[in-house]
């Protein structure tokens, strides 16, 4: 039986005029189903070693408290390689990229994390340039990935000797008392910690820009531009020139100029909640303006979106109101569509149905339409994390990515990056080790095996909004089976998941009437396609996890393939380095019998028969000139065509 080929590999592709990555711009997207990759930019990938030491910053701080070299170019490289596409990521949350203080703080090192602001109007030179930031956002959008900018409106960077005489004046910040975290009065008008000057977000007084900042802009040749933009902002809004309004203007410029899709807001409970409504309102104006000016670049017509860090907000227990530290505040009514959920890392020790039913109730009932909580297992400053020693990585990925609501992957969760690096690193520095891409060179390493597990579930989640945003229903206890259903705004999606032991699901599986007979379905975990017959479906999988949904990939209309025999081509090794072998069970194959083409993620043909050596029933492909990344190999042999997904490492 001949059918149009729907690509079942890790990425999707169209071999005609247009091309698409797995994160196709046209795949449905809702924030409730977002897979957010939280990356500490300096620790991820060094794409430009020339900026490793900027502003004279030496590596003389405590272990893992220096700048390590990761940068925006490194992020761009990984986007273009398809790393995030393969993982099913559709939103990137990056730590604040703005220019931080230049010097170090005794015992705390440098501001590699981005939370020690010096100049909100400039990208930190250790990470790149303003122009490169714009390129980063564009590249992310080209892959269907939204960008969340981490922003700080609570404090500036510490006063250091290197930045002497460049501190923010007292009319901008307070330097005492330190917070005691006893209710709003002990949490908001105070320093979060000693030597972290607190922005006077409560002030409506007009304040002047510090002379050192004006002189800095003057030396950089952009003072007039910055002052004109400020004049226009305050003229449009009628707001006082207070500290918070300057910073709101500077932060939303990244939305207005580059198309940032939303903010992750730091230290939410340490700022008056009304301020967040002001920030959201300006963010909405800025993103609408950018989308109107850049119709060819925008991903959708969704409005600006904000998630917030209300430290120790335990979403299922507290519901809409944060009730810790003497507070009782509904931040969802104060600018936020989402709050980060600090409870999931503990709930993850429970069984699947306990987790899923609880978070279904949170998403569908407790929070209300359009509101959600972002689940995470590890992050950059929470000492109590799930699976600190990375001994339950498959379980972690399964529970996080299949739980209702948005999921936050902290960089390296998917590769079992160490959270116990040693070498003298202490405290939150242990959570911020360098990304372990080198461990992926061994296909049998825990890093490689964990990544593959995350990729399979991530693809399933990316292509089916019902996984995170749909209504959860348990169908049976043994084997534990559940479905998710989504039906909003004219879009419908249904998925079915079986969980159990290896080899338990090789036979016919009940689809519980979700799909009629003759429906083509995909098991996203094994990658197998099959058709519903007599109310059941057989994938022949050896895995103990079956992720069932209708293939939503782009149809390769130029090809047809016998889907009953989708493995007549074998390609190895995969991932490959400089060459690979391909074989098929056809005797006495002549070179003229096979047509071979390889395409990159842009849809460009990078190899064809001229670069391939064919002998008998196998071929040797020399690909030393290809860049690292993901490719599709299209092979046509004696009226049969197959497309194989490949990764060059």
Backbone torsions as a table, in degrees:
resi	resn	phi	psi	omega
1	UNK	NA	124.0	-179.0
2	UNK	-91.8	135.8	177.2
3	UNK	-138.3	155.4	171.5
4	UNK	-62.0	137.1	-176.8
5	UNK	-76.9	124.2	169.4
6	UNK	-107.5	120.4	-172.2
7	UNK	-64.5	126.4	-176.1
8	UNK	-105.2	8.6	-179.5
9	UNK	-81.6	-167.6	-174.7
10	UNK	-75.3	-17.8	177.7
11	UNK	-130.2	161.9	175.3
12	UNK	-110.9	159.1	-174.1
13	UNK	-156.6	152.0	172.5
14	UNK	-122.4	125.3	-174.4
15	UNK	-94.0	19.1	177.0
16	UNK	-107.5	-135.1	-172.0
17	UNK	-67.9	-38.7	-174.6
18	UNK	-109.3	157.5	177.2
19	UNK	-131.7	154.2	-177.0
20	UNK	-141.5	142.5	170.0
21	UNK	-86.7	178.9	178.2
22	UNK	-59.6	-35.3	177.4
23	UNK	-87.2	59.1	179.3
24	UNK	-56.6	135.2	-179.9
25	UNK	-57.0	-28.7	-174.5
26	UNK	-88.7	-3.2	173.9
27	UNK	-66.4	139.8	-179.7
28	UNK	-58.4	143.8	179.8
29	UNK	-138.8	132.0	168.0
30	UNK	-137.1	145.0	-177.0
31	UNK	-63.4	-27.8	179.6
32	UNK	-64.0	-19.3	178.8
33	UNK	-111.0	12.3	-175.2
34	UNK	-64.3	142.1	167.6
35	UNK	-108.1	104.7	-172.2
36	UNK	-99.9	123.9	177.6
37	UNK	-99.5	113.1	-179.1
38	UNK	-93.3	115.6	-175.0
39	UNK	-121.8	127.7	170.7
40	UNK	-83.3	99.5	-165.2
41	UNK	-51.9	-42.1	-176.7
42	UNK	-65.5	-17.3	-175.7
43	UNK	-108.7	8.1	-170.7
44	UNK	-97.5	-67.1	-175.2
45	UNK	-151.7	127.4	179.3
46	UNK	-88.2	102.3	-179.3
47	UNK	-95.0	-13.0	-177.6
48	UNK	-148.4	97.6	-176.7
49	UNK	-70.4	-13.0	-177.8
50	UNK	-69.7	-18.2	-179.2
51	UNK	-104.8	13.4	-174.5
52	UNK	-62.4	-33.3	177.2
53	UNK	-120.7	100.9	179.5
54	UNK	-117.1	155.0	-179.2
55	UNK	56.7	23.4	179.2
56	UNK	70.3	22.5	-179.1
57	UNK	-78.1	109.6	175.1
58	UNK	-83.3	169.6	176.6
59	UNK	-95.3	69.6	-176.6
60	UNK	-117.4	15.1	178.6
61	UNK	-87.9	179.4	177.1
62	UNK	-62.7	164.9	-178.8
63	UNK	-54.3	132.7	179.7
64	UNK	58.7	27.9	173.8
65	UNK	-125.3	21.0	173.5
66	UNK	-108.1	171.2	168.1
67	UNK	-73.5	130.2	-174.4
68	UNK	-104.8	-9.7	174.2
69	UNK	116.0	-14.9	177.7
70	UNK	-61.4	146.8	-174.5
71	UNK	-155.7	178.0	-179.5
72	UNK	-63.4	-36.0	178.4
73	UNK	-62.9	-36.4	176.1
74	UNK	-62.4	-41.3	176.1
75	UNK	-62.9	-44.2	178.9
76	UNK	-59.5	-43.6	179.8
77	UNK	-59.0	-43.3	-178.3
78	UNK	-71.2	-32.4	173.8
79	UNK	-62.5	-48.7	-176.9
80	UNK	-68.4	-28.5	175.9
81	UNK	-71.8	-15.0	-178.6
82	UNK	87.0	15.7	-177.8
83	UNK	-60.7	-45.9	-178.0
84	UNK	-75.0	-33.0	175.7
85	UNK	-58.7	-47.5	-177.6
86	UNK	-64.6	-26.0	-178.6
87	UNK	-87.3	-6.5	-179.5
88	UNK	79.2	15.1	-177.5
89	UNK	-73.3	132.4	175.4
90	UNK	-125.1	11.0	172.4
91	UNK	-153.3	134.6	177.2
92	UNK	-112.5	121.0	174.0
93	UNK	-103.0	115.9	-179.7
94	UNK	-110.7	143.8	175.9
95	UNK	-60.4	157.9	-173.7
96	UNK	-53.1	122.3	-178.4
97	UNK	-91.1	2.5	-174.3
98	UNK	-71.9	161.8	-177.1
99	UNK	-63.0	122.4	-179.7
100	UNK	-101.3	170.2	178.9
101	UNK	-55.6	151.4	-173.9
102	UNK	-83.2	-36.0	-172.6
103	UNK	-88.5	179.8	178.5
104	UNK	-103.6	164.5	177.0
105	UNK	-115.8	129.1	-177.6
106	UNK	-51.9	125.4	178.7
107	UNK	84.2	-20.7	-176.5
108	UNK	-113.5	-11.0	176.0
109	UNK	72.1	-142.3	-172.0
110	UNK	-104.8	167.5	-177.9
111	UNK	-86.4	43.3	-179.5
112	UNK	-58.5	-24.5	-177.6
113	UNK	-78.4	-17.9	175.6
114	UNK	92.5	1.5	-173.5
115	UNK	-93.6	7.4	179.9
116	UNK	-114.2	76.9	-170.9
117	UNK	-65.0	141.4	171.4
118	UNK	-120.7	-50.7	-178.0
119	UNK	-138.1	106.7	-177.0
120	UNK	-68.3	-15.0	-173.0
121	UNK	-90.5	2.2	-172.1
122	UNK	-136.7	142.8	173.5
123	UNK	-76.8	137.2	-179.9
124	UNK	-63.6	133.1	-175.3
125	UNK	-64.4	-23.2	175.4
126	UNK	-66.3	-21.3	-178.1
127	UNK	-103.2	-24.4	-179.1
128	UNK	148.7	-143.6	-177.5
129	UNK	-131.9	168.5	176.0
130	UNK	-58.8	-42.4	179.8
131	UNK	-63.4	-40.5	179.7
132	UNK	-66.9	-34.4	175.3
133	UNK	-60.6	-42.3	176.8
134	UNK	-61.2	-40.0	177.1
135	UNK	-63.1	-41.9	178.0
136	UNK	-57.7	-47.5	-179.9
137	UNK	-63.3	-42.8	179.2
138	UNK	-60.8	-45.7	-179.2
139	UNK	-63.6	-40.9	177.4
140	UNK	-60.6	-46.1	-179.2
141	UNK	-63.8	-35.5	178.1
142	UNK	-61.6	-25.4	178.9
143	UNK	-99.2	13.2	178.5
144	UNK	72.9	24.1	-176.6
145	UNK	-108.8	123.2	175.3
146	UNK	-76.9	158.1	179.8
147	UNK	-117.3	124.7	174.0
148	UNK	-108.1	122.8	-179.8
149	UNK	-96.6	125.5	175.3
150	UNK	-73.9	126.0	-176.2
151	UNK	-128.8	149.7	-179.4
152	UNK	-125.2	124.5	177.4
153	UNK	-125.1	7.3	-178.9
154	UNK	-92.8	-38.1	-172.7
155	UNK	-147.7	161.3	171.0
156	UNK	-101.8	179.3	179.0
157	UNK	-73.9	156.5	179.0
158	UNK	-58.8	154.6	172.3
159	UNK	-76.8	124.8	-179.5
160	UNK	-127.2	162.3	-178.3
161	UNK	-64.8	-35.3	-179.5
162	UNK	-63.9	-34.3	-179.0
163	UNK	-100.1	24.6	-176.5
164	UNK	-55.7	140.3	-178.2
165	UNK	68.1	14.4	174.2
166	UNK	-125.3	33.5	178.7
167	UNK	-88.0	158.0	176.8
168	UNK	-76.8	135.3	-174.7
169	UNK	-70.8	165.6	-174.8
170	UNK	-63.8	-25.1	177.7
171	UNK	-71.3	-15.2	177.2
172	UNK	-96.1	-37.5	-172.0
173	UNK	-136.1	158.2	170.3
174	UNK	-111.1	144.4	-178.4
175	UNK	-113.2	5.5	172.8
176	UNK	-164.3	156.6	0.2
177	UNK	-82.6	172.7	170.5
178	UNK	-78.1	148.5	-179.1
179	UNK	-66.5	142.2	172.8
180	UNK	-108.8	-2.0	174.6
181	UNK	62.1	28.1	176.4
182	UNK	-104.4	87.6	180.0
183	UNK	75.0	176.0	-177.9
184	UNK	-56.8	-39.2	-177.5
185	UNK	-68.5	-24.3	177.7
186	UNK	-98.5	8.8	-175.4
187	UNK	-126.7	-27.6	-173.8
188	UNK	-99.8	-59.1	-176.0
189	UNK	-85.6	63.4	-174.9
190	UNK	-164.5	164.6	175.1
191	UNK	-75.7	131.2	177.4
192	UNK	-55.2	-49.5	170.7
193	UNK	-141.1	163.3	-179.9
194	UNK	-58.7	137.4	178.4
195	UNK	72.6	27.4	172.5
196	UNK	-127.9	80.3	-171.0
197	UNK	-51.9	131.5	-173.5
198	UNK	-89.6	123.3	179.6
199	UNK	-67.4	136.3	-179.3
200	UNK	-78.6	72.0	-177.6
201	UNK	-70.1	-14.4	178.9
202	UNK	-84.5	-12.2	-173.1
203	UNK	-80.5	140.2	170.8
204	UNK	-112.9	13.3	179.6
205	UNK	-76.4	143.5	172.9
206	UNK	-73.0	128.4	179.1
207	UNK	-126.5	156.1	179.2
208	UNK	-93.7	157.1	173.9
209	UNK	-73.0	140.9	179.1
210	UNK	-63.0	145.2	-176.7
211	UNK	-60.4	-36.3	-178.3
212	UNK	-63.7	-32.9	179.8
213	UNK	-72.5	-41.9	177.7
214	UNK	-62.3	-40.7	179.2
215	UNK	-67.8	-37.2	176.4
216	UNK	-60.5	-48.8	178.3
217	UNK	-60.8	-38.5	179.6
218	UNK	-61.4	-44.5	179.7
219	UNK	-66.2	-29.9	179.9
220	UNK	-86.6	-2.3	177.0
221	UNK	74.8	26.8	-177.9
222	UNK	-135.3	19.3	-179.8
223	UNK	-64.7	-47.6	-177.6
224	UNK	-60.5	-42.9	179.6
225	UNK	-61.8	-46.6	-178.3
226	UNK	-64.4	-41.4	-178.9
227	UNK	-69.2	-38.3	177.2
228	UNK	-64.1	-41.6	178.9
229	UNK	-63.9	-39.7	177.3
230	UNK	-64.2	-43.4	178.3
231	UNK	-58.6	-43.7	-179.9
232	UNK	-64.7	-41.2	-179.9
233	UNK	-62.8	-49.4	-177.0
234	UNK	-71.5	-27.4	175.3
235	UNK	-69.9	-42.2	-180.0
236	UNK	-66.7	-43.9	-172.2
237	UNK	-88.3	-25.0	-175.3
238	UNK	70.6	12.2	-178.7
239	UNK	-77.7	151.9	173.1
240	UNK	-67.7	155.0	178.5
241	UNK	-82.3	61.5	-179.8
242	UNK	-90.9	162.7	-177.8
243	UNK	-52.7	-47.3	-175.2
244	UNK	-65.3	-34.2	-177.0
245	UNK	-73.4	-34.5	170.8
246	UNK	-56.7	-48.9	-173.3
247	UNK	-70.4	-37.7	175.5
248	UNK	-58.9	-41.2	177.3
249	UNK	-61.7	-47.9	-177.1
250	UNK	-64.6	-39.7	-179.2
251	UNK	-67.7	-44.8	-177.3
252	UNK	-74.3	-11.9	172.0
253	UNK	-60.7	-32.9	179.4
254	UNK	-68.4	-24.4	174.1
255	UNK	-79.2	-48.2	-175.4
256	UNK	-66.6	-37.7	-174.5
257	UNK	-89.3	-33.1	-170.5
258	UNK	-120.6	-12.8	177.9
259	UNK	86.8	25.0	173.0
260	UNK	-55.4	135.7	-170.6
261	UNK	-86.8	-20.9	-178.2
262	UNK	-176.8	176.3	179.8
263	UNK	-119.5	145.4	159.4
264	UNK	-102.6	119.6	-172.6
265	UNK	-98.5	128.0	-179.8
266	UNK	-83.8	151.5	171.3
267	UNK	45.8	53.8	-173.9
268	UNK	-61.8	-44.8	-173.6
269	UNK	-73.5	-5.3	179.5
270	UNK	-94.0	10.4	178.4
271	UNK	-133.8	145.6	177.6
272	UNK	-54.8	132.2	-173.3
273	UNK	-62.1	-27.7	179.6
274	UNK	-64.3	-26.2	179.9
275	UNK	-63.9	-34.4	-177.2
276	UNK	-69.2	-30.8	174.8
277	UNK	-66.7	-36.7	177.7
278	UNK	-65.9	-42.2	179.5
279	UNK	-64.8	-44.0	179.3
280	UNK	-60.8	-44.7	-177.8
281	UNK	-59.6	-43.3	178.8
282	UNK	-70.4	-33.2	176.2
283	UNK	-64.1	-41.0	178.8
284	UNK	-62.8	-46.1	179.0
285	UNK	-60.0	-44.0	-175.3
286	UNK	-67.0	-42.7	-177.7
287	UNK	-70.6	-38.2	176.7
288	UNK	-62.2	-39.0	178.2
289	UNK	-63.6	-45.0	-179.4
290	UNK	-64.0	-42.2	-179.2
291	UNK	-67.1	-36.3	176.4
292	UNK	-65.0	-35.0	-178.4
293	UNK	-85.3	-14.7	-176.3
294	UNK	-134.3	60.2	-176.6
295	UNK	-61.9	-26.2	-179.2
296	UNK	-81.2	-15.5	-178.3
297	UNK	-99.6	-24.6	-173.0
298	UNK	-67.7	148.3	178.9
299	UNK	-86.5	-31.6	-174.4
300	UNK	-165.1	-172.1	177.5
301	UNK	-107.8	17.8	178.4
302	UNK	-66.7	149.3	178.9
303	UNK	-81.3	167.1	174.8
304	UNK	-51.6	141.3	-172.2
305	UNK	-129.7	138.6	179.7
306	UNK	-129.4	135.7	168.2
307	UNK	-117.7	152.9	-174.7
308	UNK	-133.0	149.4	174.2
309	UNK	-96.6	96.1	169.1
310	UNK	-99.3	98.4	-168.4
311	UNK	-56.4	129.8	-178.7
312	UNK	68.1	28.4	167.8
313	UNK	-77.0	112.9	-179.4
314	UNK	-101.2	95.8	-164.8
315	UNK	-58.7	-54.4	-177.1
316	UNK	-62.8	-33.6	-178.8
317	UNK	-75.9	-41.4	-175.0
318	UNK	-90.4	-24.4	-175.1
319	UNK	70.7	-137.9	-175.1
320	UNK	-76.8	-26.9	-173.6
321	UNK	-99.2	128.5	172.2
322	UNK	-77.9	121.5	-174.8
323	UNK	-120.8	20.0	177.0
324	UNK	-90.6	162.7	174.0
325	UNK	54.7	31.7	177.9
326	UNK	80.3	11.2	178.6
327	UNK	-95.0	161.6	166.9
328	UNK	-152.8	79.8	-170.7
329	UNK	-129.4	134.7	172.6
330	UNK	-94.8	94.1	-179.9
331	UNK	-71.4	-19.8	176.4
332	UNK	-65.0	-24.1	175.7
333	UNK	-91.4	6.8	-177.0
334	UNK	-130.9	52.1	170.2
335	UNK	101.8	-13.4	-171.7
336	UNK	-106.4	130.3	171.0
337	UNK	-86.4	-18.2	-173.4
338	UNK	-150.2	147.8	170.6
339	UNK	-128.0	148.4	178.6
340	UNK	-74.4	131.0	-174.2
341	UNK	-95.9	112.3	-177.3
342	UNK	-84.9	-1.1	-176.3
343	UNK	-90.9	-24.9	-171.9
344	UNK	-59.9	-35.8	-178.7
345	UNK	-59.9	-24.9	175.8
346	UNK	-90.0	-41.9	178.4
347	UNK	-60.5	-24.7	-176.9
348	UNK	-63.8	-12.3	175.4
349	UNK	-80.3	-9.8	180.0
350	UNK	-83.0	174.0	177.1
351	UNK	-73.6	164.9	-174.2
352	UNK	-58.8	-49.4	-176.1
353	UNK	-66.5	-35.9	176.9
354	UNK	-60.6	-44.4	179.2
355	UNK	-66.2	-52.1	-170.9
356	UNK	-67.5	-40.3	179.9
357	UNK	-68.6	-36.4	178.9
358	UNK	-65.9	-42.6	-177.8
359	UNK	-79.9	-22.6	170.7
360	UNK	-65.4	-43.4	178.5
361	UNK	-64.0	-39.3	177.8
362	UNK	-61.0	-48.7	-175.4
363	UNK	-71.6	-44.5	-172.2
364	UNK	-84.2	-26.8	-172.0
365	UNK	-122.1	-52.1	-171.7
366	UNK	-68.5	-40.3	-171.5
367	UNK	-90.6	-34.4	179.2
368	UNK	97.9	164.4	-174.0
369	UNK	-56.8	129.3	176.2
370	UNK	80.3	-1.0	179.4
371	UNK	-110.0	148.0	-177.9
372	UNK	-156.3	169.3	175.3
373	UNK	-123.9	138.1	-175.8
374	UNK	-93.3	120.8	-177.5
375	UNK	-86.0	141.6	174.7
376	UNK	-146.3	158.9	177.2
377	UNK	-109.8	-33.2	175.7
378	UNK	-140.5	155.9	171.2
379	UNK	-153.2	-164.8	-167.2
380	UNK	-85.1	-14.4	-176.6
381	UNK	-145.2	16.0	178.8
382	UNK	-105.2	107.4	-175.1
383	UNK	-63.8	-35.4	-179.6
384	UNK	-85.6	98.0	-178.6
385	UNK	-118.7	164.5	175.7
386	UNK	-82.8	131.5	174.6
387	UNK	59.1	58.4	-178.7
388	UNK	-55.9	-35.8	-176.0
389	UNK	-93.4	8.8	175.1
390	UNK	55.8	48.6	177.8
391	UNK	-105.8	-4.7	-177.0
392	UNK	-131.7	43.8	-170.4
393	UNK	-68.5	-36.9	178.6
394	UNK	-66.7	-44.8	177.9
395	UNK	-59.8	-42.6	179.9
396	UNK	-59.4	-48.6	-179.2
397	UNK	-62.6	-41.0	-179.8
398	UNK	-62.7	-47.9	-176.2
399	UNK	-69.9	-41.3	-178.8
400	UNK	-67.0	-48.7	-171.7
401	UNK	-80.9	-17.3	177.6
402	UNK	-101.6	-3.0	178.2
403	UNK	-74.6	142.6	174.3
404	UNK	-59.7	141.0	178.9
405	UNK	103.5	167.7	178.5
406	UNK	-62.0	146.4	179.7
407	UNK	-116.8	134.2	176.0
408	UNK	-108.7	113.4	171.3
409	UNK	-89.4	120.5	174.2
410	UNK	-83.8	135.2	-171.9
411	UNK	-47.3	127.5	-180.0
412	UNK	92.2	-9.0	170.9
413	UNK	-56.7	-39.1	-174.9
414	UNK	-78.6	-7.1	179.2
415	UNK	-126.1	14.6	179.6
416	UNK	56.2	37.3	176.9
417	UNK	-56.2	137.2	-174.0
418	UNK	-64.4	140.0	171.9
419	UNK	-109.5	8.5	176.8
420	UNK	-132.5	66.8	-170.2
421	UNK	-73.0	-18.8	-177.4
422	UNK	68.3	-151.7	178.7
423	UNK	66.0	18.3	179.9
424	UNK	90.4	-2.3	178.1
425	UNK	-66.3	138.0	-177.6
426	UNK	-134.0	158.5	174.5
427	UNK	59.8	-139.6	-176.5
428	UNK	-66.8	-15.6	176.3
429	UNK	-61.1	-29.6	-179.9
430	UNK	-66.8	-22.4	179.6
431	UNK	-85.5	-4.2	-169.2
432	UNK	-121.8	38.5	178.5
433	UNK	-70.2	165.7	179.5
434	UNK	-70.7	146.1	179.6
435	UNK	-59.2	140.9	-171.8
436	UNK	-100.8	49.4	179.4
437	UNK	-59.4	-29.9	-178.4
438	UNK	-62.5	-26.7	-180.0
439	UNK	-72.0	-14.0	178.6
440	UNK	-77.9	-8.6	177.2
441	UNK	-64.7	-25.8	177.0
442	UNK	-96.4	110.4	-176.3
443	UNK	-65.7	-15.4	-179.9
444	UNK	-102.0	6.1	179.1
445	UNK	-72.4	159.6	176.8
446	UNK	-62.9	-30.2	177.2
447	UNK	-62.7	-48.9	-178.2
448	UNK	-66.8	-43.0	-177.8
449	UNK	-68.3	-38.6	177.3
450	UNK	-66.0	-42.4	178.8
451	UNK	-59.5	-43.9	-179.8
452	UNK	-60.9	-40.4	178.6
453	UNK	-62.7	-48.6	178.9
454	UNK	-61.6	-39.4	-178.6
455	UNK	-62.0	-42.5	-178.1
456	UNK	-62.9	-48.3	-179.1
457	UNK	-71.7	-35.2	178.9
458	UNK	-62.6	-39.8	177.0
459	UNK	-63.8	-44.2	178.1
460	UNK	-57.5	-47.6	-179.1
461	UNK	-65.8	-41.6	-177.9
462	UNK	-62.9	-39.1	-174.0
463	UNK	-88.6	-6.2	-177.2
464	UNK	-136.3	105.0	-177.8
465	UNK	-64.8	-20.4	-179.2
466	UNK	-66.2	-24.0	-176.5
467	UNK	-59.9	-50.3	-179.2
468	UNK	-96.0	-31.4	-172.5
469	UNK	-103.7	-10.8	-174.4
470	UNK	-84.2	168.4	176.9
471	UNK	-74.1	127.8	-178.1
472	UNK	-90.3	135.5	175.3
473	UNK	-139.9	124.6	173.5
474	UNK	-75.7	135.0	-179.1
475	UNK	-104.5	-33.6	177.3
476	UNK	-161.9	156.5	-178.8
477	UNK	-85.3	-36.5	-174.2
478	UNK	-137.1	112.1	-9.4
479	UNK	-69.2	150.4	-177.7
480	UNK	-62.5	121.2	-174.4
481	UNK	-136.5	138.8	179.5
482	UNK	-144.9	161.9	175.2
483	UNK	-126.3	159.6	173.7
484	UNK	-129.0	138.6	-178.6
485	UNK	-130.7	131.7	178.4
486	UNK	-128.1	129.4	179.6
487	UNK	-150.5	86.9	-179.7
488	UNK	-144.0	149.3	174.3
489	UNK	52.4	36.4	176.2
490	UNK	79.5	8.5	179.5
491	UNK	-118.4	132.8	179.1
492	UNK	-121.1	141.9	177.4
493	UNK	-154.3	139.9	178.8
494	UNK	-135.8	143.6	177.8
495	UNK	-139.5	158.0	-176.8
496	UNK	-137.7	135.1	-177.1
497	UNK	-131.0	129.4	171.2
498	UNK	-106.8	135.8	175.2
499	UNK	-127.7	142.3	-179.2
500	UNK	176.8	-138.2	-176.7
501	UNK	-107.8	158.9	176.7
502	UNK	-57.4	140.8	178.9
503	UNK	71.0	6.0	-179.3
504	UNK	-79.0	-21.3	-171.6
505	UNK	-118.0	30.2	-179.7
506	UNK	-73.2	-26.2	-177.1
507	UNK	-89.6	-162.2	-177.7
508	UNK	-69.5	137.0	-179.4
509	UNK	-118.4	133.8	178.7
510	UNK	-68.5	132.4	175.7
511	UNK	-98.7	6.6	171.3
512	UNK	55.4	31.6	176.9
513	UNK	71.9	9.3	-179.3
514	UNK	-68.4	-38.4	-179.7
515	UNK	-126.0	142.3	178.3
516	UNK	-76.3	166.4	176.5
517	UNK	-56.6	151.8	179.6
518	UNK	75.3	6.2	175.6
519	UNK	-78.7	129.3	176.5
520	UNK	-80.5	124.7	-179.6
521	UNK	-125.6	162.9	179.4
522	UNK	-126.0	136.8	165.9
523	UNK	-93.1	109.0	-174.1
524	UNK	-71.6	-17.0	-179.8
525	UNK	-81.5	-41.7	177.1
526	UNK	-91.6	-18.1	-178.5
527	UNK	83.3	11.9	-173.7
528	UNK	-91.8	142.9	173.0
529	UNK	-102.9	144.9	176.7
530	UNK	-157.1	169.0	-175.9
531	UNK	-118.9	139.1	179.3
532	UNK	-66.7	132.9	178.1
533	UNK	-142.4	125.9	-179.5
534	UNK	54.3	38.8	176.2
535	UNK	75.3	9.0	179.6
536	UNK	-132.5	168.6	177.2
537	UNK	-143.2	143.2	-177.6
538	UNK	-123.1	115.8	177.4
539	UNK	-100.9	-17.1	-178.4
540	UNK	65.3	28.5	-175.1
541	UNK	-76.9	149.4	175.1
542	UNK	-98.6	-2.7	-175.7
543	UNK	-88.0	156.9	178.0
544	UNK	-92.3	15.1	176.7
545	UNK	-137.9	125.3	-179.5
546	UNK	-123.7	123.3	-176.3
547	UNK	-115.7	103.5	-169.0
548	UNK	-107.8	130.5	174.3
549	UNK	-162.5	164.0	174.6
550	UNK	-71.3	134.6	179.0
551	UNK	-60.5	125.5	-180.0
552	UNK	-106.7	10.9	-178.6
553	UNK	-69.5	162.6	175.6
554	UNK	-65.3	139.5	177.2
555	UNK	-77.8	128.9	175.3
556	UNK	-85.8	84.1	-169.8
557	UNK	-67.3	-15.4	-179.5
558	UNK	-81.0	-9.4	-175.0
559	UNK	-122.7	154.6	167.8
560	UNK	-134.4	146.4	-176.5
561	UNK	-145.4	148.3	175.3
562	UNK	-77.8	100.4	-173.2
563	UNK	-69.3	-12.1	176.9
564	UNK	-73.7	-15.6	-178.8
565	UNK	-135.8	70.2	-171.5
566	UNK	-84.7	6.4	-175.8
567	UNK	-125.0	34.8	179.1
568	UNK	-74.7	-10.5	174.2
569	UNK	-110.7	134.5	175.6
570	UNK	-121.4	124.0	178.5
571	UNK	-118.6	132.9	179.6
572	UNK	-152.2	158.4	-13.2
573	UNK	-73.1	161.3	178.5
574	UNK	-146.3	107.8	10.2
575	UNK	-67.9	152.1	179.4
576	UNK	-115.4	169.6	178.4
577	UNK	-110.4	-86.2	-176.0
578	UNK	-104.3	-15.0	179.0
579	UNK	-154.8	162.6	175.6
580	UNK	-149.5	160.5	179.4
581	UNK	-110.5	144.3	176.0
582	UNK	-131.4	132.4	178.2
583	UNK	-134.4	159.3	177.6
584	UNK	-151.5	148.9	-174.3
585	UNK	-76.7	60.2	177.7
586	UNK	-129.2	116.0	-176.7
587	UNK	-75.4	152.3	173.3
588	UNK	53.3	44.9	179.2
589	UNK	-71.8	129.8	176.6
590	UNK	-98.2	149.3	-178.0
591	UNK	-52.5	-37.5	-178.0
592	UNK	-71.9	-11.6	-179.5
593	UNK	-80.9	-16.7	-175.1
594	UNK	-115.9	133.7	173.7
595	UNK	-116.0	120.5	-174.6
596	UNK	-124.1	134.0	176.7
597	UNK	-140.9	142.6	175.5
598	UNK	-123.0	137.0	-176.7
599	UNK	-122.9	145.9	173.4
600	UNK	-92.4	-175.5	-175.0
601	UNK	-69.5	-12.7	177.1
602	UNK	-92.0	2.4	-178.5
603	UNK	82.2	9.6	-179.2
604	UNK	-86.6	135.8	176.8
605	UNK	-74.6	124.4	-177.6
606	UNK	-111.5	-16.6	177.7
607	UNK	-149.5	148.8	169.9
608	UNK	-146.3	-165.0	-173.2
609	UNK	-55.0	-29.2	-175.7
610	UNK	-64.9	-25.8	-179.1
611	UNK	-102.8	14.4	-174.0
612	UNK	-125.0	135.4	178.6
613	UNK	-100.5	119.4	-177.7
614	UNK	-110.1	126.6	177.2
615	UNK	-135.1	124.6	178.6
616	UNK	50.9	-121.3	-176.1
617	UNK	-104.0	27.5	178.9
618	UNK	-143.8	166.3	178.1
619	UNK	-141.8	150.8	176.9
620	UNK	-113.8	122.8	-177.6
621	UNK	-109.5	119.5	177.1
622	UNK	-92.9	119.5	-174.3
623	UNK	-131.6	33.1	-176.9
624	UNK	-65.5	-22.8	-177.8
625	UNK	-86.4	-4.8	-178.0
626	UNK	-83.0	143.8	176.3
627	UNK	-74.8	160.4	175.5
628	UNK	-62.4	145.0	178.8
629	UNK	148.0	-163.3	-174.8
630	UNK	-106.9	143.1	-177.4
631	UNK	-140.1	160.7	171.9
632	UNK	-118.1	130.7	177.5
633	UNK	-107.5	117.0	179.9
634	UNK	-103.0	120.7	-176.4
635	UNK	-123.2	125.4	176.6
636	UNK	-118.3	120.6	-177.7
637	UNK	-135.4	116.7	175.1
638	UNK	48.2	56.8	174.5
639	UNK	69.8	15.7	175.4
640	UNK	-121.1	139.4	-178.0
641	UNK	-129.2	137.3	174.5
642	UNK	-139.8	147.4	176.1
643	UNK	-115.3	127.7	-177.2
644	UNK	-117.3	132.3	177.0
645	UNK	-87.8	133.4	-176.6
646	UNK	-132.2	152.9	176.4
647	UNK	-126.8	127.3	173.3
648	UNK	-99.4	128.2	-178.0
649	UNK	-106.2	NA	NA
